[in-house]
Each structure stands twice: as C-alpha cells, then as structure tokens.
Amino acid sequence: MLKSLGAGLANFSLMFRQPLGSFCDIETSHNDALIDKRGNYLTWIPIYGMQRMVERRDIAGITEAMRLELSGALESKGHAIVGWYISDPDAALIEIERVNLTSCRNIAKALGLDMNGILDERALLWPKIMRWEAAYFILWTRTSVLTKEERRQLKQEYAENAKNIGRVGNTQRLYLRSEVMAARHSAFVTRVLSALRAHDVSAKPLDPHDALRMAREAMYREMAASEWRPSLPGDGVMARCPEDGDKRPPAEHVLWPPIRDQLFYTDAITRGGQRVDFGENAFGPIDMEIGPEDPRPFVELAATLGQDRIPWRASFLLEGSGRSAMQMKDVGASFLSMFPGNADLRRALAYVDELRRKENHISVKMRASFATWAPADQPAKLRRRVSTLSQRIEGWGNTKTTAVIGDPLEGAMSSVPGLALGSTANPALAPLGDALGMLPWTHTASPWENGSVLFRRGDGGIWPYDPSGGRVRPLTVDIFVAPPGSGKSVLANTINIGLCLSPAVMGTSGAKLPLIGKADIGKSAEGFVRLVQEALGPNRRHEAIFSSLLFAPGYEFNIFDLQVGCEYPLPLEKAFLQNFLALATTPPDQNTPFEGMTQLISLVIDEVYRNCTELGGAAKHYHRGVDNEVDEAIERLGIDLHDESPYWRDVVNALCDRGEYRLAERAQRHAVPILEDLIGAVRSDQVKDMFDSLRLAETSEKASQIFERYISDLIRRYETLNAPTQLDFGPARIIVLDLQYVAPGGNSAAANRQTEMVYLLARHILGRNFFLHPEYIKFIPERVHGYHKPRITEIYETVKRIDYDEWHRTQGSMLVRAQAELDVREGRKHNVQLGFASQRLSDMGDGIIAQSTGRFVLGADDQGERDAITERFGLSEASAKIVRHRLTGPRKDGAPFLAILRAESKHYEQFLINTLGPVELWALSTTPADTSLRNRLYERVGFTEGLRRLSKVFPGGSASEEIERRTKALMRNGDASDSIEAGVIETLAAELIEGRGLGLVLRAQIEPTPANDRIPVAAE
C-alpha cells in the first residue's frame, strides 16, 4: 500500500513539474525515433551544415524553396520542428581531442614518431581560438496529425500491445509504439531531409542513444564527451534484485528503466528568479519576447557570438498554427484597429494576411528560448554572459528578449532539446519563410567527421580535414594557387604532416610512414623533412630525406635501373624511358618529336636491354673493386661465379638466390644499360633494317643519326646520367628533391627544355615504385617472386603522394604535362595522390584543373586572376567575395584560404584558416631570413631547444619584422643591404644563444649546451 501511495504522489508531482524528471516526457524508442508519454514521435536530425558559403539573398532563395516544400506539413498542428543549436568554446579541447589529437597521438606512437611537442602545442593553442558547436533539427509528429480512422487503429495498437506486454510497472511504456504513427512520422522526416539535402545541407537521422546522450550533455555540460549511454529496448539490461519478501518480483526489475530516471544524475537548484544550477554550472535563461523586425539568418547571430567566445544554446520551436491562429490574427486585427497607437501591429498582421492571400505563404507559431552558463561558483561571469547574449540577440534584427521568466528552471529546460515539446517564450506568428531562415542550418560543413588536419572557420568553428581522402575522396588531386608569401608552402607541409598522422598509414603489415615524394624548388619542404627526422630519432632519420639534385659527382642516377632481379623494364618503366628519350631528342624550340622517332626509341630500348642481358653480346662483365660491399658479400657467401670473366648479371642472380636483395640491387646497377649503350643499340642490324631508310624532312638526316647526335649531346651535357646510380635513398619513405639548381627556368628554349627533363627525371626518381601493381608480378622473373610479391603488395596498399612545386616551369612541355595527367587519371587505382603548386591558376593546365578534387586558393595577384578563379570554378558570390577581399596572406591568427573540394560527389566551398603554433610555424617556415636564423640555432643548440627559443622570443612564428627593422637602421650608414642582413641574423642568433638582447627572456631557462650536441641539417 505504501508503495502504491508513493507512486501516486510521484505521478501527482510530475503533473505540476516539481522534480527535474517532470521535464522529460520521453518514454521509449522505436527504430530511429523516440516516443513521448502522449504517443508523439520525434527524431533528431544532426545538421552538419552547408557545402557552400551563402549570402543573405542566397539564404532567402533557399528558404523560399523550403517553404514551398514544407508548407503542407506545417499548415496544420500535427507536426513541429525544433531547431536547436549549441556553441561552447570551453568544450573545444574535448572536441579537438575527439576529432584530431587522440588519433594523431595514437598513430604517432604506432609509427614511432615523437610528435608530442607539436601535438601538445596544438592542444594549448587551438582551444583558445576554436569553439565546439552542434546543430540539430528535432522533428515532432503529434497524434493529432492522424485521421479519425488512423486514431481508431492507434487505439487498437495500444490495446493489443498492452495485452501482449502485460503489467510492466515503473519502466518504459513499450505499448506506445505504433506502426501507424511510425509511418506518418517517417514520411515527415523524409520530407524535411529531402528539403535540406536538395539545397546542399548535410543531414541524417541520429540514433536515439546518441540523441539522449546529447540532451543529457546539454543539461550537464561537465558530462560533455562522456561514455554514458541510455538503456533502450533492444539493449542488454542487468536484472535488478527484488526486495526481501517480495514473492512476485515486478517485471520492471528485468526491463529497461524509465528514461527520466536515467537522464538526471543530480537535481537542479534554483537561485533567485534568473539562475538555476545544473551540476557544476549555473545557467541563465533568456526568452525571445518579440520576434525580429528584420528576420536575419541564424549564421549572423552565431558568427557574432562566436567572436564573443561565450557558451550558449538556442531552441527555436516551429509549430503548425492551424486555423485557430489565423482566426486569432483576424480578430486581433479588428480589435486593434480601435487603437491608433497599435498601427505597427496592425501593419504586421496585415502583412501576414497579404502573404497568405497572395502567395499562400503560411505562418507558424514560433517560440525561441536561449541560455548561457558559467561555473556555479562564478555568478559574476554568468551575469556578464547573460548580458552579452541578450544584447547580441536583440541586435539580431531588432529582437526583444527577457531574462525575467516565471520559473527559471522551466526557462532553462526550454532550451534543452528533445525532452518535451514546449517553451516558456512568447509565441510569435511568423511567416514560415522567415522562421526557416532563423533556424540553425546555414553554417558550413566538412565532409569528414574526423581528420588528422584541423582547420578553423572564420567564426572559430572546428573544421576537420582528412588528407588521405578516405572513402569520402578516393581520388586526391590537389592544386595550390597563390602568389609568393601567401602560406601555400606551409599549408602543403601541414597536409603532409597530417598524411603522416592519418589512419591511412595503418596497413596490413603494421604502421608505416606514407610514401611521399616532392619535387621542390628551393627549400620549402626542408622544415617538414627535418621535423619528421627529429621525430623519428637518430636510428630512423634515413626514412626521411631532403636532398638537392645536382649534375655533379655523387649525384649520378641511371634512368635504366630496373626492379631488382629483372632483366627488362616493367611497362610503366618503359613508358617513362620513351617519354624521357623523346623529350631529349626533340629540339628545344619544339614540343613534338620527329616523325618516326617514337617508334625508333621503343625499338632501341628493347635492343639495349637485350644486349645487356644476353651473354656473349654486350652484357657487362663483373670486375672486383667496383663495389666493395658486393665483393665482400661474394666472398662471405662463397659465391662461385665459375667463369674467368663473369657477368654482373650472374652476380645479381646469385645474390637474389641467397636473399641478399639490397646487395643484388647494388650489383644490378652495373648490369643494366647506361646512356652511351644506346648508341651501340641504334647501330644494331635490327634497328638498321627497320629505320635505315627513314630520313627526316627537316634535316635530311637519317632518324638513327639524329637520335645518335642528340644522345651524344645529352651525355656531354649531363654526365651524371651516363653512369651507374650513386644517388641512393635506401629505405627512405619521404624524399624531397630540391631542383632549383638544375631546373633553371627562364626565357630560353634550352633552359626550359632542361627544366622539363629535370621534372620528368624527378618524377621517376620519386615515384618510380609508386605505381607498382600486384598484376605486374607476371613481368618479373619467378626467382624473385617471393621478394617482390609482398613488397609490391605493401607499396600498393600504402598511401602515396607526389607533390610538384612551381608547376608553371613545365608550361609548354607536352610530354611532362601528359605524364602528369596520366598519373592523375591512374592515381586512384594505385592509391597515389598528386599535388601541384603554382602562382596562377592558368599554370596548372586544363587537364589537371578539370580532374583536381582539392583546390586551395590562398590569394590572387590581380583582378584578372581573381575573375579567372571565380569563373573557372563556378564559385558562388559569397566565395567570390572571399577571393576578392579576404585572402590577405598569413596573419597573427593564421593563413586564410578558400578550399574548393569535390567529395562524396558533392561540391564544397569553404573559407578556412590554417592556424599553427609558434613551434610548428618556426619548424615549417620557408622565409629565407627566418630559415637562416632557424638553421643557426639548430646548429648551435639543437633542434628542440632551437625551436623552443625561437617560439619564446618570436611567438608569431617569424623574426622578419625585427630583422627588417635592424637592417634599415644599419643601412643608414650606407652599407650593402645583403651583408647587413647577414650580420643582423648572426647577431640575432647570438642573442638567442647567449641569452642577451632579445634573448634575455630566455636567461632563466637556458642551460649549458654540450659543445658536441650538433645535429646536422637535413641536406647533409
């Protein structure tokens, strides 16, 4: 009897909303929907945002289309839409850890990369400038939407369910599930989703477990990112022990407990009339008393409050007003006509009436509730935040708000989503189009939920980016367009660091660094390589290499090298040889090879390999003393070469048979052809028989003679290409080649031709193995299948990337561009990414632009270039304004850029900012003065200590302003500026090393550095 009395009193108190649980009407779940105690259905729809940026007039057009699509559903009282939004800068770190840092740390650990310094710096910096936000539509379908027949069926379903389930006691009321209501609700959800997706708004239904978790976190902000999960029908549930003496334990002991009992872990405490405490935070509710005079998009309010960096949430309740609301409007208009002072209200009602009559523009009942919060022990901070929130809302189209709410607890709960359909705010009669525009769906979205790179939006929103592409962007072809000094090199380095820390490095054979090759002009990627080398530690530095490419001793590279154990080139290797030799035998002022030259080259390649393979022909003899490592291995392994004059090919095969593949590769360098062997091949009888009669009209020479002449000139000019390979990168997985000394560019045809050949050569050096495919095993001798099968499989499964800097230098070279476009087309099936950087969009070429899936625009030199970018990419007006006015180059809060992405067959346009901490900025800096200063500190105090000192003295990531100031001061004496700047950098470095001048701030932290603690620069 006492138990029954207690239950009755509990139900009575719920009617008058006494305990906190009385504000939760949710009873149970059904598929993707929740059900309240009246049998109403609701579904949460996360609004991830828009794919493109929009302006106010764009939003007006979208809301007009949405109005037409949703008017039928909201004309009656059966359906409701709650637009809910939350922004919390204090929760930024939790979200940053979830979407980025936790994964990056785990992957760095698996790779053996010590990236703690960089990642810890990000954890300190990003939460100060970023904020977490989330937006949802909560769609309600009331039982009142049903027809008379459907209501009859609903009652039958309830009765049948109750009969089948039996008495369940204080548990979830499962009998409220209804297929009739589920069908009507599903149709409404589909309708709203279609309206959103038709206008590039990313949205999908949310699982009820996650929905209830979000509702709980909205109340108890200290529970953000908790692992709490409600117990719903279908989940496993532990039976509760009945009380002693209970002969017939109730069914509720083995069923799912009421949702209200699960949601609330502590009661709310009301303090005065404008504050209520939930857990560790105090909340201040605000209601919209009068709607805006000038309805504006929600994004304008969110952006303004984003700059204020206060936590807040908002709930907009839109309900179908039905005939009663229109009748109230008519009665109100007639009554108010008696009072001249109410002219504004009469005009407003007349406006709504005119919209209804002329455009069939329905009105809805709209209520809006807001809240902000602060730690419970900081009431002054809460008051300031309430004041700021109220002012910003009132400035949002001249809206009137109030913080004086009858029950502050009910006011605070009005902005908690998805627990009950109600609000303490005054209802407004708003045109549906205006009301839809005020809902939170106009922020921009990322196609990725997580990413190893994190950018931020202009309003501080978090924007994850996955450089591996993943399933969202399986073809990754990036172009970077910006004038010098716009931050494109740092952005490219940021993406490559992210690629190293992405889940894509976790392959079937364990975690390995991605394969990255970059053809650099200058040292823009030297900082990236050095950062990776230091993270790898001294025993693995060789896995990342930065090297200049020179035509000098020690840099020999033979284009005829083969996969170890092979006697002939694979198809992709032969294609490169054909392209390279065709370019080498074409006059510098022409782009098309001579007639028949392509066919001649193909035959000569076959012939030169045949000559070096068939014993007794031109096969190359082994001589001791050429490679000491190979000589020692022959003796150590007891290899008997049998012949008085053995061949290098015999050495290669013997070493392969004994599993010494690294040494076999070294030996094979002396077994394959070099450039001078082509002359003998072109003079062979087989070539003469086919091409001896071919004469070229341009010179009246035989094709073979022209070929021989050009090859001889190539050998004379580039001796390093006519020798066995010495440029050995070993097992390096990240290779950056600086081409600035061998790719001169310029206006002469000869210089341009050399640049073209160097780019083609660099592509072969860097990506020779990137396009290996398991199908190529059939072209490889069986004796080395055991070595190449797992190797090729591992390479094929590994994410790979080739970057080209200063791509404009290849303009006019059809062969180089054709090779790049072929790589772009075939990159996806080989898991190869491509990146191209240049100063103007036209430098890229139409083929690469058309197939690119990532376009990063960091600036444009002139109006013509801005117009070209806008037109070529079909940018929206909002994005065009970004290109024209907001790409200002690096600044204190980061480097802004416009990202134009193609992902999931969708088009994204986003204005983003690449924000890095001072340590990372100094590590990746490409400014000549900064790199000179940085390298001096690296040499004297080491990598980590050097970066620490630079970031402490120059937290902006650059000393350029100080160097320029000192240089100008000294130039007044008439000295040469170059020598002055070098002296200034040396002086500045000494100050930071010795702790004087600007380095005084370091003195308390400086410790003696061992004299031999010198870390060689990457190029060494």
C-alpha positions, 0 to 999 in steps of 0.5 A: 500500500505504501508503495502504491501511495508513493507512486501516486504522489510521484505521478501527482508531482510530475503533473505540476513539474516539481522534480527535474524528471517532470521535464522529460516526457520521453518514454521509449524508442522505436527504430530511429525515433523516440516516443513521448508519454502522449504517443508523439514521435520525434527524431533528431536530425544532426545538421552538419551544415552547408557545402557552400558559403551563402549570402543573405539573398542566397539564404532567402532563395533557399528558404523560399524553396523550403517553404514551398516544400514544407508548407503542407506539413506545417499548415496544420498542428500535427507536426513541429520542428525544433531547431536547436543549436549549441556553441561552447568554446570551453568544450573545444579541447574535448572536441579537438581531442575527439576529432584530431589529437587522440588519433594523431597521438595514437598513430604517432606512437604506432609509427614511432614518431615523437610528435608530442611537442607539436601535438601538445602545442596544438592542444594549448593553442587551438582551444583558445581560438576554436569553439565546439558547436552542434546543430540539430533539427528535432522533428515532432509528429503529434497524434493529432496529425492522424485521421479519425480512422488512423486514431481508431487503429492507434487505439487498437495498437495500444490495446493489443500491445498492452495485452501482449506486454502485460503489467510492466510497472515503473519502466518504459511504456513499450505499448506506445509504439505504433506502426501507424504513427511510425509511418506518418512520422517517417514520411515527415522526416523524409520530407524535411531531409529531402528539403535540406539535402536538395539545397546542399545541407548535410543531414541524417537521422541520429540514433536515439542513444546518441540523441539522449546522450546529447540532451543529457550533455546539454543539461550537464555540460561537465558530462560533455564527451562522456561514455554514458549511454541510455538503456533502450529496448533492444539493449542488454539490461542487468536484472535488478534484485527484488526486495526481501519478501517480495514473492512476485518480483515486478517485471520492471526489475528485468526491463529497461528503466524509465528514461527520466530516471536515467537522464538526471544524475543530480537535481537542479537548484534554483537561485533567485528568479534568473539562475538555476544550477545544473551540476557544476554550472549555473545557467541563465535563461533568456526568452525571445519576447518579440520576434525580429523586425528584420528576420536575419539568418541564424549564421549572423547571430552565431558568427557574432557570438562566436567572436564573443567566445561565450557558451550558449544554446538556442531552441527555436520551436516551429509549430503548425498554427492551424486555423485557430491562429489565423482566426486569432490574427483576424480578430486581433486585427479588428480589435486593434484597429480601435487603437491608433497607437497599435498601427505597427501591429496592425501593419504586421498582421496585415502583412501576414494576411497579404502573404497568405492571400497572395502567395499562400505563404503560411505562418507558424507559431514560433517560440525561441528560448536561449541560455548561457552558463558559467561555473556555479561558483562564478555568478559574476561571469554568468551575469556578464554572459547573460548580458552579452547574449541578450544584447547580441540577440536583440541586435539580431534584427531588432529582437526583444528578449527577457531574462525575467521568466516565471520559473527559471528552471522551466526557462532553462529546460526550454532550451534543452532539446528533445525532452518535451515539446514546449517553451516558456517564450512568447509565441510569435506568428511568423511567416514560415519563410522567415522562421526557416531562415532563423533556424540553425542550418546555414553554417558550413560543413566538412565532409569528414567527421574526423581528420588528422588536419584541423582547420578553423572557420572564420567564426572559430568553428572546428573544421576537420580535414582528412588528407588521405581522402578516405572513402569520402575522396578516393581520388586526391588531386590537389592544386595550390594557387597563390602568389609568393608569401601567401602560406601555400608552402606551409599549408602543403607541409601541414597536409603532409604532416597530417598524411603522416598522422592519418589512419591511412598509414595503418596497413596490413603489415603494421604502421608505416610512414606514407610514401611521399615524394616532392619535387621542390624548388628551393627549400620549402619542404626542408622544415617538414623533412627535418621535423619528421627526422627529429621525430623519428630519432637518430636510428630512423632519420634515413626514412626521411630525406631532403636532398638537392639534385645536382649534375655533379659527382655523387649525384649520378642516377641511371634512368635504366635501373630496373626492379631488382632481379629483372632483366627488362623494364616493367611497362610503366618503366618503359613508358617513362624511358620513351617519354624521357628519350623523346623529350631529349631528342626533340629540339628545344624550340619544339614540343613534338618529336620527329616523325618516326622517332617514337617508334625508333626509341621503343625499338632501341630500348628493347635492343639495349636491354637485350644486349645487356642481358644476353651473354656473349653480346654486350652484357657487362662483365663483373670486375672486383673493386667496383663495389666493395660491399658486393665483393665482400658479400661474394666472398662471405657467401662463397659465391662461385661465379665459375667463369674467368670473366663473369657477368654482373648479371650472374652476380645479381642472380646469385645474390637474389638466390641467397636473399641478399636483395639490397646487395643484388640491387647494388650489383644490378646497377652495373648490369643494366644499360647506361646512356652511351649503350644506346648508341651501340643499340641504334647501330644494331642490324635490327634497328638498321633494317627497320629505320635505315631508310627513314630520313627526316624532312627537316634535316635530311638526316637519317632518324638513327643519326639524329637520335645518335647526335642528340644522345651524344649531346645529352651525355656531354651535357649531363654526365651524371646520367651516363653512369651507374646510380650513386644517388641512393635513398635506401629505405627512405619513405619521404624524399624531397628533391630540391631542383632549383639548381638544375631546373633553371627556368627562364626565357630560353628554349634550352633552359626550359627544355632542361627544366622539363627533363629535370621534372620528368627525371624527378618524377621517376626518381620519386615515384618510380615504385609508386605505381607498382601493381600486384598484376605486374608480378607476371613481368618479373622473373619467378626467382624473385617472386617471393621478394617482390610479391609482398613488397609490391603488395605493401607499396600498393596498399600504402598511401602515396603522394607526389607533390610538384612545386612551381608547376608553371616551369613545365608550361609548354612541355607536352610530354611532362604535362601528359605524364602528369595527367596520366598519373592523375587519371591512374592515381586512384587505382594505385592509391597515389595522390598528386599535388601541384603548386603554382602562382596562377591558376592558368599554370596548372593546365586544363587537364589537371584543373578539370580532374583536381578534387582539392583546390586551395586558393590562398590569394590572387595577384590581380583582378584578372586572376581573381575573375579567372578563379571565380569563373573557372570554378563556378564559385558562388558570390559569397566565395567570390567575395572571399577571393576578392577581399579576404585572402590577405596572406598569413596573419597573427591568427593564421593563413586564410584560404578558400578550399574548393573540394569535390567529395562524396560527389558533392561540391564544397566551398569553404573559407578556412584558416590554417592556424599553427603554433609558434613551434610548428610555424618556426619548424615549417617556415620557408622565409629565407631570413627566418630559415637562416636564423632557424638553421643557426640555432639548430646548429648551435643548440639543437633542434628542440631547444632551437625551436623552443627559443625561437617560439619564446622570443618570436611567438608569431612564428617569424623574426622578419619584422625585427630583422627588417627593422635592424637592417634599415637602421644599419643601412643608414650608414650606407652599407650593402643591404645583403651583408647587413642582413647577414650580420643582423641574423648572426647577431640575432642568433647570438642573442638567442644563444647567449641569452642577451638582447632579445634573448634575455627572456630566455636567461632563466631557462637556458642551460649549458649546451654540450659543445658536441650536441650538433645535429646536422641539417637535413641536406647533409 
